[in-house]
Amino acid sequence: MNPLKKYKNNPVLAGRVKPWEVAVGWNSTYRDPVTGTYKVWYQAYSGPLARERTKRCVVCYAESVDGIHWVRPDLNLFSYNGMADTNIVLI
């Protein structure tokens, strides 16, 4: 085993990439044993920037093939301030 090293380009999943991601909170990561794809569900907070109070704090989804470079797919499950293309999975 090798000693752990802090990744120099932290944070790996940065906030402020999408308008509903002013801050990123907790996350839960899973690696699919069949495809090897990393999947993460994380809390995103935008507070008063959200027009609807129920969307001030949401749960979002992202995926990665290497655990470092993440894609936030447009899932179109929930809109945010009139934008349909979001990766929001729970409000």
C-alpha positions as CSV (number, residue, x, y, z in Angstrom):
1,M,0.0,0.0,0.0
2,N,1.1,3.6,-0.7
3,P,0.6,6.5,1.6
4,L,-2.3,8.8,0.7
5,K,-1.6,12.0,-1.1
6,K,-3.8,15.0,-1.2
7,Y,-4.9,15.8,-4.8
8,K,-3.3,19.1,-5.7
9,N,-6.3,20.3,-7.8
10,N,-8.9,20.1,-5.0
11,P,-11.8,20.3,-4.9
12,V,-12.4,17.5,-7.4
13,L,-16.1,18.4,-7.6
14,A,-16.1,22.1,-7.4
15,G,-19.2,24.2,-6.7
16,R,-20.3,27.3,-8.7
17,V,-20.3,25.4,-12.0
18,K,-24.1,25.6,-12.3
19,P,-26.3,28.4,-11.0
20,W,-27.9,26.1,-8.3
21,E,-24.4,25.2,-7.0
22,V,-23.3,28.2,-5.0
23,A,-22.1,25.8,-2.4
24,V,-21.6,22.0,-2.5
25,G,-22.2,20.0,0.7
26,W,-22.3,16.4,1.6
27,N,-21.9,13.7,-1.1
28,S,-22.3,10.0,-1.6
29,T,-20.1,8.3,-4.1
30,Y,-20.5,4.8,-5.7
31,R,-18.4,3.0,-8.2
32,D,-20.4,0.7,-10.5
33,P,-18.6,-2.7,-10.4
34,V,-19.8,-3.5,-14.0
35,T,-18.9,-0.3,-15.8
36,G,-16.3,1.1,-13.5
37,T,-18.1,4.5,-13.6
38,Y,-18.0,6.6,-10.5
39,K,-21.4,8.1,-9.6
40,V,-21.9,10.9,-7.0
41,W,-25.0,12.4,-5.5
42,Y,-24.3,15.7,-3.7
43,Q,-26.1,18.5,-1.9
44,A,-26.1,21.8,-3.8
45,Y,-27.2,25.1,-2.2
46,S,-28.1,28.4,-3.9
47,G,-30.2,30.0,-1.1
48,P,-32.1,33.1,-2.1
49,L,-30.9,32.9,-5.7
50,A,-33.5,30.2,-6.3
51,R,-36.9,31.7,-7.3
52,E,-38.7,28.8,-5.7
53,R,-38.0,28.2,-2.0
54,T,-38.1,24.4,-2.5
55,K,-35.0,24.6,-4.8
56,R,-32.7,26.5,-2.4
57,C,-31.1,23.3,-1.4
58,V,-31.2,20.3,-3.9
59,V,-29.5,17.0,-4.5
60,C,-27.6,16.7,-7.8
61,Y,-25.9,13.9,-9.7
62,A,-22.6,13.7,-11.5
63,E,-20.5,10.8,-13.0
64,S,-16.9,10.2,-13.9
65,V,-14.8,7.5,-15.5
66,D,-11.6,8.3,-13.5
67,G,-13.0,9.8,-10.2
68,I,-11.2,13.1,-11.0
69,H,-13.0,14.6,-14.1
70,W,-16.8,14.9,-13.5
71,V,-19.7,15.3,-15.9
72,R,-23.0,16.8,-14.7
73,P,-25.5,15.3,-17.2
74,D,-28.6,17.1,-18.1
75,L,-31.3,14.9,-16.7
76,N,-34.3,17.2,-17.1
77,L,-36.0,15.9,-14.0
78,F,-36.4,19.3,-12.2
79,S,-36.0,22.8,-13.6
80,Y,-34.3,25.6,-11.8
81,N,-35.2,29.3,-12.4
82,G,-36.7,28.4,-15.8
83,M,-33.8,26.2,-16.9
84,A,-34.9,22.7,-17.8
85,D,-31.5,21.2,-18.4
86,T,-30.3,20.4,-14.9
87,N,-28.6,17.5,-13.0
88,I,-31.0,18.0,-10.1
89,V,-32.4,14.6,-8.9
90,L,-34.2,15.6,-5.7
91,I,-35.7,18.8,-4.3
